[in-house]
Amino acid sequence: MRAAYDNARSSLTMYLLATEIIGYGDHDFAFAPYGAYWRALRKLCTLELLSARKVRQLAPIGDIETMSLVREICCCSCGARGEPAAAVNLGSMLVSCANYITGLATFGDRFSSEHKAKFLSAMAVVLSSGSGFCVSNLFPSMRFLDVATGMRRHLQVAHEQLDQVLDHIIKACEARQKVKNAEAAEDDDILSTMLRIKDEEFDFPFNITHIKAVIIDLFIGGTETTSSVAEWVMSEFMRNPEAMAKPQAEVQRALDSKNPGDHESLMGCLSYTGMVIKETMRPHPSLPLLLPRLCSYSHVGE
């Protein structure tokens, strides 16, 4: 009986204007209703897109970009001779770093500066619109107000821009894969993996629309979640500077004089730092923890 009730509340689907337009309906795995399609997407992510092997393969990207972020912060925060250190906008730096890591992991070297600018500007519209006030999200019967306020048109323009950039990148990846097929080379990014799966037998029809929806989810989850949690951790440290000493010493003890490529394997040594992150997420939960559940059915009186 408990399992049946758990299944009834497993869906996150609800009417949200941003997810309806940007997320290609219910094709993404964040808001897809619980069922065979959602289970197949979860299997795809667990075994292919976010498997332990794929994470290890893409780990150097995170190491390189994180060290680049640290160097950038050091340069920006060090003033010239006789001048005080300049203020650093850590929030924008974290968002930029998370975006670039997600872009390289998803698209590889096809994430050029031109595509990056167009894609990220549209994603900024999506994130701001999704976190802002939308009348129809609270009152679904008043969807006509989304047209009157311009919210629907605003999101549709962002969706068209995202769609054009994704089409261009996917076509470039398909052309590249045709050349690599004879070599039987390993997939070097998440998009290549999804295109390979599209051409193989899978539990459900997996087409370009599904690929685009999954990419949008990866960017929203990989950017907003990572950057917001890191920013809240640093904000709490600034409010309580005495609390920073212990995790700082732990990080220095575990990672000092170590090769950046070994940092991922040493994360298990940072037990206290992990607890600090968990405690930060308690008063400041990230987006995936805030998504409401939708009961698919109910039986009053049972």
C-alpha positions in Angstrom: 0.0 0.0 0.0 2.8 2.4 0.9 4.5 1.8 -2.5 1.3 2.6 -4.2 1.0 5.9 -2.3 4.7 6.7 -3.1 4.0 6.2 -6.8 1.0 8.4 -6.6 3.2 11.3 -5.3 6.2 10.6 -7.5 5.3 13.1 -10.2 6.6 16.7 -10.2 4.3 17.7 -13.0 2.3 20.8 -12.5 1.4 23.8 -14.8 4.4 26.1 -15.0 4.6 28.4 -18.0 8.4 28.4 -18.2 8.6 24.6 -18.3 5.8 24.2 -20.7 7.5 26.4 -23.3 11.2 26.0 -22.6 11.1 22.3 -21.6 9.4 21.1 -24.7 6.2 20.1 -22.8 6.8 17.0 -20.7 9.8 15.7 -22.6 12.3 16.6 -19.9 13.0 14.5 -16.9 12.4 17.2 -14.3 8.7 17.6 -15.0 7.9 14.4 -16.9 5.0 12.6 -15.2 6.0 9.4 -13.3 5.6 6.4 -15.6 7.4 4.3 -18.2 8.8 7.4 -20.0 10.2 8.9 -16.7 11.7 5.5 -15.6 13.4 5.1 -19.0 14.8 8.6 -18.8 16.1 7.9 -15.3 17.7 4.7 -16.6 19.3 6.6 -19.4 20.8 9.2 -17.0 22.0 6.5 -14.5 23.6 4.2 -17.0 24.8 6.6 -19.7 24.7 10.3 -19.1 25.6 10.6 -15.4 27.3 7.2 -14.9 30.4 6.9 -12.7 32.5 6.3 -15.9 31.1 9.4 -17.6 31.7 11.5 -14.4 35.3 10.3 -14.3 35.7 11.0 -18.0 34.5 14.6 -17.6 36.1 15.3 -14.2 39.2 17.1 -15.8 36.9 19.8 -17.2 35.6 20.7 -13.7 39.2 20.6 -12.3 40.6 22.9 -15.0 37.7 25.4 -14.8 37.6 25.5 -11.0 41.3 26.2 -10.8 40.8 28.9 -13.4 38.0 30.4 -11.2 40.3 30.4 -8.2 43.0 32.2 -10.1 40.5 34.8 -11.4 39.3 35.5 -7.9 42.8 35.9 -6.6 43.7 38.3 -9.4 40.5 40.4 -9.0 40.8 40.6 -5.2 44.5 41.6 -5.2 44.7 45.4 -5.5 47.6 47.3 -7.0 50.4 48.6 -4.9 49.1 50.8 -2.1 45.5 50.3 -3.2 42.9 48.2 -1.3 41.7 45.0 -2.8 38.7 45.4 -5.2 35.3 43.9 -4.4 34.6 40.6 -6.3 31.2 39.7 -7.7 31.4 36.1 -6.6 27.9 35.2 -7.7 28.4 36.1 -11.4 31.8 34.3 -11.4 30.2 31.1 -10.0 27.4 31.2 -12.5 29.8 31.8 -15.4 32.1 28.9 -14.2 29.1 26.5 -13.7 27.8 27.4 -17.2 31.1 26.9 -18.9 31.7 23.5 -17.1 28.2 22.3 -18.1 28.6 23.6 -21.6 32.0 21.8 -22.2 30.7 18.6 -20.6 27.5 18.7 -22.7 28.7 20.0 -26.1 32.5 19.6 -26.0 34.5 22.0 -28.1 31.4 22.9 -30.1 30.5 25.3 -27.3 32.1 28.2 -29.1 32.0 31.8 -27.9 29.3 32.8 -30.5 27.0 29.9 -29.5 27.9 30.4 -25.8 26.7 34.0 -25.8 23.4 33.3 -27.5 22.7 30.2 -25.5 23.5 31.7 -22.1 21.6 34.9 -22.8 18.5 32.8 -23.5 19.1 30.7 -20.5 19.3 33.8 -18.3 15.8 34.7 -19.5 14.6 31.3 -18.7 16.0 31.3 -15.2 14.8 34.8 -14.4 11.3 34.0 -15.7 11.1 30.7 -14.0 12.0 32.2 -10.6 9.8 35.3 -11.0 6.1 35.8 -10.5 3.8 34.3 -13.2 0.1 34.7 -12.8 -0.9 31.4 -14.5 1.5 29.4 -12.2 -0.8 30.3 -9.2 -4.1 30.7 -11.1 -4.1 28.3 -14.1 -7.5 29.5 -15.2 -6.1 33.0 -15.9 -3.5 32.0 -18.5 -4.8 34.7 -20.8 -2.9 37.2 -18.5 0.4 35.7 -19.6 -0.3 37.0 -23.1 -1.4 40.4 -21.8 1.7 40.9 -19.7 4.0 39.7 -22.4 5.4 36.8 -20.3 4.5 34.1 -22.9 6.0 36.1 -25.8 9.1 36.7 -23.8 9.6 33.0 -23.1 8.8 32.0 -26.7 11.5 34.3 -28.0 14.0 32.8 -25.6 12.8 29.3 -26.6 13.3 30.1 -30.3 16.8 31.4 -29.6 17.7 28.3 -27.6 16.2 26.0 -30.3 18.2 27.6 -33.1 21.5 27.3 -31.2 20.8 23.7 -30.2 19.9 22.8 -33.8 23.2 24.2 -35.0 25.3 22.4 -32.4 23.4 19.1 -32.8 23.9 19.2 -36.6 27.6 19.9 -36.1 27.9 17.0 -33.7 26.0 14.6 -36.1 28.4 15.5 -38.9 31.3 14.9 -36.7 30.0 11.5 -35.5 29.6 10.3 -39.1 33.4 10.8 -39.5 34.2 9.1 -36.2 31.9 6.1 -36.8 34.6 4.3 -38.7 37.0 4.7 -35.9 34.5 3.5 -33.2 35.8 6.3 -30.9 34.4 6.7 -27.4 31.8 9.5 -26.8 33.6 12.6 -25.7 30.7 14.6 -24.4 27.1 14.1 -23.2 25.5 15.2 -26.5 27.5 12.6 -28.5 26.2 10.0 -26.0 22.6 11.0 -26.6 23.0 11.0 -30.4 24.4 7.5 -30.2 21.5 6.3 -28.1 19.1 8.0 -30.6 20.4 5.8 -33.3 20.2 2.6 -31.2 17.3 0.5 -29.9 16.0 2.1 -26.7 13.0 1.6 -24.4 11.1 4.5 -26.0 11.5 6.7 -29.1 14.4 9.0 -28.3 14.5 11.9 -30.8 16.0 15.3 -31.2 13.2 16.9 -29.1 14.0 14.7 -26.2 17.7 15.5 -26.5 17.0 19.3 -26.4 14.8 18.9 -23.4 17.4 16.9 -21.5 20.1 19.5 -22.4 17.9 22.3 -21.0 17.5 20.3 -17.7 21.2 19.7 -17.5 22.0 23.4 -17.8 19.3 24.6 -15.4 20.3 21.9 -12.8 24.0 22.2 -13.4 24.1 26.0 -13.3 21.5 27.2 -10.8 22.0 24.4 -8.2 25.8 24.5 -8.2 26.2 28.3 -8.2 23.5 29.1 -5.7 24.6 26.5 -3.1 28.2 27.7 -3.4 27.2 31.3 -3.1 25.0 30.6 0.0 27.9 28.8 1.6 30.3 31.7 1.1 27.6 34.1 2.3 27.2 32.2 5.5 30.9 32.2 5.9 31.0 35.9 5.5 28.3 36.3 8.2 30.2 33.9 10.5 33.9 34.2 9.7 34.9 32.1 12.7 33.0 29.1 11.2 35.3 29.2 8.1 38.5 28.2 10.0 37.7 24.4 10.4 36.6 23.6 6.8 39.4 25.8 5.4 42.0 23.9 7.4 40.4 20.6 6.3 40.5 21.6 2.6 44.2 22.7 2.9 45.2 19.6 4.7 43.5 17.3 2.2 44.2 19.1 -1.1 47.4 21.1 -0.5 50.3 20.1 -2.7 48.1 17.6 -4.5 47.6 17.4 -8.3 44.3 19.0 -9.4 43.5 15.8 -11.2 43.4 14.0 -7.9 41.0 16.4 -6.2 37.9 14.4 -7.2 39.1 11.3 -5.5 40.0 13.2 -2.3 36.5 14.6 -1.8 35.7 11.8 0.6 38.3 13.2 3.0 36.3 16.5 3.4 33.7 15.2 5.8 33.3 18.4 7.8 33.1 20.5 4.6 30.4 18.2 3.4 28.4 18.7 6.6 28.8 22.5 6.2 27.3 22.3 2.7 24.4 20.1 3.9 23.7 22.5 6.8 23.7 25.5 4.3 21.1 23.7 2.2 18.8 23.3 5.1 17.9 27.1 5.4 18.8 27.7 1.8 17.4 24.7 -0.3 18.4 24.6 -3.9 15.9 24.4 -6.8 15.5 20.5 -7.0 14.5 20.4 -3.3 11.8 23.1 -3.8 9.9 21.4 -6.7 6.4 20.6 -5.4 4.9 17.1 -5.7 1.7 16.5 -7.6 -0.6 13.7 -6.4 -1.8 11.7 -9.5 -4.9 10.3 -7.7 -6.5 10.3 -4.4 -9.2 8.2 -2.6 -10.9 10.1 0.1 -12.1 8.0 3.0 -9.8 5.0 2.5 
